[in-house]
Every structure is written in structure tokens, then in C-alpha cells.
Amino acid sequence: MHARLIPFPEQGLPGTVVRYTEGGGEPVEVEARGQVALSSGSRLVYVMDAADAEATDREALADGLAGLPSDAFVVADLGGATDDMLRAVAGQRALKTLVLSGEFTDEGVAALRDMPELTDLVLESARFTGAGLAALAGSATAGSLDTLVLSGTTAFEPASLAVLAEAPHLASLAFEGVRVDHALADALIALTPRLAEVSVAERPGHDLALDVLERLLAAGLSVNGISAPPENAVLFARAAAEAADAGEFEEEDFEEAGEEEGEEEEQPQERGVLREVVDEAELDRLLAGPVPVLVDLTAPWCGPCSLLTPVLEDVVEACGDALTGVKIDVDRAGWAQERFDAMGVPTVILLREGRESFRFSGVVSGARLTGWLAAVGVTAG
């Protein structure tokens, strides 16, 4: 039984439309032409790259988007986006994720103010300065936004972030190819404590300076998945910088090395060094002891977890009696993620005398983790 019909233009809508069903089922590409039937629980994702399209084709695309019902898509990814395309897609008020890249301006971004379901917004345009964010103040979009990603915005003005203080659910800001200097740090720190996480994709000329990293950590922000109590911010930032200067391998380096050598990918083997914990009371007993505890929140279905756990085993084994390693499968221990306020896996937390010394998410090298541990006084035995 069809729950509803989405009327697309008879000439079709360029790009790719994919239908998926919440809760399961394989995504299916559908032809965006005429009446498209959706069953209950089905949603549509739209992907279009108009970067190489003629101006007339972009106008036709904007007209096609503007003519759709407001609940046609829940995800849209538009390349080559213009201000007209932004104004058109702004009518999609059921969108939860919107990814925009192109030559749009602040005027186009200002049109995105009436999107009450939008939680994730990605903006990539060298012509965007941030001034368009002012139009979002007090808007439905500001009221729903959880994550904002700014990429390639070379003319971006940090002061424009002040308006995000009125975004009650905004917890994460990400910057790609944007210099995170003291001016931007000031703007980010002004958004705490509501803003909890900052991600920086560093590029040549946009490296995160040590003193900026120290300030962000000291303000209580998680930076690239890494956080530490304010009293450890300086030590932790310096340890991170020293590890980066040493040029240690990360997950991507391992993958590239394997490709270059033509080797088949092998799954790392765990050795049982980490103590598996399911019962919360058992963890409490370990945390009450004198030895620091490194807690690895993991899951059997998590690919990065399988890469990280052997690294943790090596580090814990090297520390000997100075460190206890614990592995918690969050599927079996339903209490774990809530207790540690962890959004995903892998998440690793070091606790001393029951207090958190630092945490990180994702895959890191043994050299970097060893440096972080040493910074807070845990060294190899």
C-alpha cells in the first residue's frame, strides 16, 4: 500500500534519486520522472552535481526543485550549487541533511532559514563569508541544527559565528581548509559550553597551531575527537604536536602502504590483553583501584575498532603494571555509551582515580597514544 505519491517533473529531474526504507532494506535508485510512489517508512535521497552544467540547465534544475512538494527528500547533496538552487532547495522542509558545494553566496545561505528538520548542514563555497548566517538567527533552521561543516570558505569571517549562540542544539562545528587562528578560536570559545566538538581537516597553510589547540582544549572543547580536562590541556596539546611532528602513521598510512606494496589486506589479530567487561560494577571496582584504566568502547561490527584494539593492546602491554586496559562491547553493555556520553565507537577514555584524563575517538597510532599517556604521567613499565 502506497503512503503517498511524489510528483516529479514530466521531463525528469537530473541527478540521482535513491529510495531507502527506514529500519532496513537495500537502497533502490528510482527514476525521478512523473509520479513516484513511496510506501510507509520510505524516504528519498537526492544527489546532483551541476558543476559542469550550462547556466540554463542550472536554472531548469532550480525550477524543478522549486516545483516539488516540500517533503520530497530527507537528504540532498548538490554540487555546483548557485544561489537560485539554494533558494529552491530551501523549500524542502523535511530535509535532515543538506550538503552544498559550488559558487553560492551569503544571499543564498540566508534563504535556508525555514527548514525545521535540518540537523546537518555542509557549506562549501569560496564566495561564502559567513554573513549569511545572520539570517538564520531565531529561525526554524537554527532551532534544529546540530552539525555545521564549513569547507573552502577562504573569505570566512569568524565573527559571523556569533549568531550560532542562538542555535540551541548545535554541538559540532567542522572546518575543512579553513585557517583556525586565534580569531576563530575566540568565536568558537564564545559558543561553549553548548558547542562541544570542533573538527579541523588540516591542509598545508591551515595547520592547527599549538597555542590555538591549547586554548580550544582548555575551553572544554573536543578537537578532532580528542578532549582533555582543562588542567591537562597544555600537556595534552604539546604531546599531540610532538607526535604529529614525529610523522607517525595513521590508519590512512597503513592502507596506502598496503596498496603500494600490493599486499592483501589482513585483519589485525587481538591477543586478549584488554580485559573484557560487561558488568558496570566490575568496571567500578577497577576504577576504584590505584592503577589508571584505559577504557575502549567498541563493537564487533565496527571496522575502525578492529584496527584500533591491537594498537591499544600493544600500548597497554608496554605499560605493564602502570596501566589497566579494558574493552567494553557497547552492544552487550548497554549502559556504557550513556555513562561515558560517547556518541559512537571506537571511543577511548583514560581514567585515573575515577576522573577522566583524556579521551579520543577514531584510530590513532601507538606512538601518539604513548605520547598522550606520558603527558599525564603514565609511562611504559
N, C-alpha and C positions, 0 to 999 in steps of 0.2 A: 504494500500500500504506500503510495507516494504521499509524503507530508506536504510538499509544495513543489511548484514549478518556478524556475528562474528563466525569465525571457531574455535571451541574448540577441544581439542584432542579427538580422537575417543574413547579412554578409559575413557574419562571424566576427570574433574578437581575436586579434593577433596575439601570439604568445601561447603559453601552455596553461591549461586548467586541469587540475587534479582533484579528484573526489576521494575523500577518505572518510571512514566511519569511526567515530569516537569509541574507544574501547576495544578495537581490533579490526581485522580485515586488511587486505592489501590495498594500497592506493591505486586508483584507476584513472588514467588520463581520459578526459572527455572532450568532445568537440564543442567548443563554445559558440554554437550557432543554433538559433531558434530556441525552442523550449527544452530546458534541461531539467530532468526530474531528479529530485532529491528525496530519499527516504528519511524517516526519523533518525536523527543522530548523524546524518551525513553532513559534511562540510566541504567547502571548495577553497582551494589554494590557487592563486594566480601568479604566474611568473612571466615577465615580459622584458626583453632588452631592446629598447628603441634607440640605442646609442648611434647606430648607423642609419637610422631611418630618415627619410626626407621630412622636411618641415610639415608638408601636407599630410603625411602619414601619421605624424605625431598628433596633429590636430584631430585627425579622424579617430585615433586611439583615445584621446581625451574625450571626444564626443561620445564614443562607445561606452567608456566608463561612466560618464555622467548620466547616460540613459538607463543604467542598470538599477534594480531595486537596491535599497540601502543595506540589505543583509545578504548580498550575493556572496561575499568572501569573508573568511576569517583570517587569512594570511595573504599578503600581496608583496611581491618583490619586483620593483620597477627600475630597470636600468635605462639610462638616457633620459631621465625624468626632467620635465620642464615645469615651470610654474603652472601652466594650464593643466598638466597632468596631475599635479598635486591638488589643485582645486577640484578636479574631477574625482580623484580617489578619496578626497575628504568626505565625499558623500557616502562612503562605505562605512557606516556607523557600527557595523558588527565586527570590524577588523580588530583582531587582538595583536597581530604582529604586522608591522609595516616597515619594509626596507626600501629606501630610496637612494639612488645614486644618479648623478647627472650634473646639469648646469643650472639647477634651480637656485632661487634667491631667497632672501628673508621674506619677501612678499608671498612666495608660495608656501613657506613653512607656516606663516601666520594664518593660512587658510585651514590648518589642521586642528582647529580648536573645538570642534564638536564631534569628537569620537569617544564616546563614553566607555567603550570596551577595550580601548587600546592600552596594552601593558608594555609592549616592546616597540621602540622606535629607533631606526637606524637612519642617520642623515649623512650623506657623503656628497659634498659639493664644495669646490674651491671658491664659489661665489657666496656661500653662506657665512655670515659674520656672527650670527647668534642673536642679532637684533630681533629677528622674527619670533624668538621665544617669548618676548614681552606680550605678544598677542595671546599666549596660552595662559596668562595669569587669570586665575579664577574660572578657567574653562573646564568643560567636561573631560577634555584630554588630560589636563594637568591633574584632575582628580583621580584618574585611573592609571597613569603612567607609573611603571615600576622600574624599567630599564631604558636608558637613553645611551645610544652609541653615536659619537661624532667622529667622522673619518675624513681626512684630507681637507679639513676646513682651515686652510692656511691663513685666512683672514679673520679667524675667530677671535672675538673679544671676550676675555674671561669674565668681565663684569656682567655680561648678559646672563650668566648662570644664576644671578641673584633671584630672578623670578621663580626659579625652581624651589625656593623655600616654601612656595605655596602649593607644591605638589606633595600631598600627604603620604603617598605610597612609594615615592621614588627612593629606591635603596641602592641602585647601582648606576654608575656613570662609567663609560668606556671611551677611551681616546685612541685613535689609530692614526699615526702620522701627524700628531698634534704635539707641539712642544709643551711639556708640563713644567713650567717655570714657577717662580715664586708668586707671580701674579695669579696664575691659575690655581696654585696651591691655596692662596688666600681665599679664592672664590669657593673652592671645594671645602675647606675647613669651616667656612661660614655656614655650610649646609649640614654640618654634623649637629646632633647625633643621628638625625633622620637618615642622612646618607651614610651608608655603612661600607660600601665597596667601590673601589676605583680600579679600573683595568687600564693599563698602558701598553700598547703594542709599540715597542721602541723601534725606531728606524735610525739610520745614520743622520746625525744632526738633531735627533729628538730623544737622545738617551736621557733617562731619568737621573738627574744629578743627586749625589749622595745627600746633600743637605735638604733637598726637597723631599726625598724619600723619608728622611728622619722626621721632618715636620708632619708629613701625612700619617706616618705610623704613630707618632706621639699624640696626634689628634684622635686616635682610636679608629682610624680607617684601615680597612683591609686593602692592601695594594697588590694587584695581580695574584689574589688568592692567599696572600701572606699577611698575618697580623700578629702583633705582639703587644703586651701591656705597655703603657706609656713609659714606665721606668726602664723597659728593655729596648725602647725604640732606637736609641743611638747605637747600642751594641749590635742589635739585630740588623740594622741598615748597613753598618760597616761590614758585618760578616757577609751579607748578601753581595755587597760591592766587591769584596775580596774574592769571593767565589766566582763572580762573573768575570773579574779581571784574569782569573786563572784559566779561563776558557774551558771550563768543564763541559762535558757532553750533557745534552738534554735528550729527551725522548726522540725529537726530530733527528738529532745527530745519529742516534742508533739506527733509525730507519734508513737514513741516507747512506750510512756506511754499509749496511747490508745490501742495499740496491747496487751500490758501486761495485761491491765485490761479487755480486751475482749469487749471494748465498740465499738459501731458502730460509724463510722466517721460522724461528724456533720460539716456542713459548718458554719463558723463564720458569724454572722449577723451584717451588717453595721447599724449604728444608725443615719447617716446623720450629724455627727459632722463636717466632712470636707465639705467645700464649693465647689460645682461643678462649674468648669469654662470651657467654650468653647471658648469664645471670648478673643483674646490676649489683647485687650485694657482694658478689665476688670482686667486681671492679672496685667497689668502695673499700674493701679490705686491702687491696693493693695500693690504692691511693692514700690510705691512712699510714702506710709504711714510710720509711725514711728514704727509699730509693725513687728517683724520678721515673715516671711512667710515660712511655710514648704510645699513644693510642691510635691505631689505624682503623678508621671506619671504612669498610669495604663491602663488596657484594660479588657473588660468583659470576654475574653477568657483565661485570664492569671490566672492559678491556684495559684501560689505564691502570686499574687496580692490580691486574696480573703482572704488569710491568713494574709497578712500584714496590709491591710486597717483597720481592727478593732484594731490592735495594735496602729496604728497611731492615731486613734480616742481617745483611752484611754490617750495617752500621751498629745495630743493637749488639751483634756478636762481638764486634770490635770493642765496644764499650764495656763488655764483661759485666761485673757486678755493679757498675756505676749506673746502669740503666736497665729497666724492665720494659720489654716490648709486648704489646697486647694487640690482638687482632679481633675486631668485632664485626660480624656479618650483620648488617643492618636489616636484612630480611628475616633473620632469626631472632634478633634482639630489637624488637620494635620500639623500645624506649630510647635507643642510642642517639638517633638523629635529633630528637626533640631535646634530650638532655644537653647535648653539645651545640644546639642551634646550628646544625650542619644542613646546608641546602642540598648537598649531593655527595657523591663518593668519587674518588678517594678524598677523604679529609683526614689529616693527621694533626694531632694535638699533643704537645708536651705539657705534662702536669707535674708540678713539684709541690709537695705538702698540700695537695688538693687545689692549688692555684695554677691557672693557665700561664705558661711562659711564652708560648707562641703556637701558631697553627699555620698550616698551608693546605691548599687543595691542588690536585693535579700531580703530575710526575716531575720529580726533581732528581738530580744526581746525588750519589753518595757523598761526593766532595762538598756540595752545597749544604746538605743536611748536617754533615760533620762540622762544618763551619758554624752553622746556626747553634748547634748543641754546645760547641766550645764557647760561643759568645755568652751563653747563660751558665757556664761552669760545668757542663757535662762533657767529659773527655774520655778518650779510649783508655781502657784499663790495662 
